[in-house]
């Protein structure tokens, strides 16, 4: 599959476990090997950018670039775990 940078920038970057990491903002290109070495990924306007190495990419789907779960930054993993909805069970107390 061949993609232009314009097409690549429209792709959402997701881990194998469907965690959204953001979208591709740019690429790092190796001129000696004439290949993409890393992808710059950013999620949201104020989030910091981070790099994903080409070995961390598992494949491409329609509008999605899949990466291995290990590609997610640690703070993103922790944040994702905190966003899990918690439904406490009601507790009834009885007086005797």
Secondary structure, 3 states (H helix, E strand, C coil): CCCCHHHHHCCEEEECCCCEEEEEEEEEEECCCCEEEEEEEECCCCCCCEEEEHHHEEEEECCEEEECHHHCCHHHHHHHHHCCCCCCCCCCCCCC
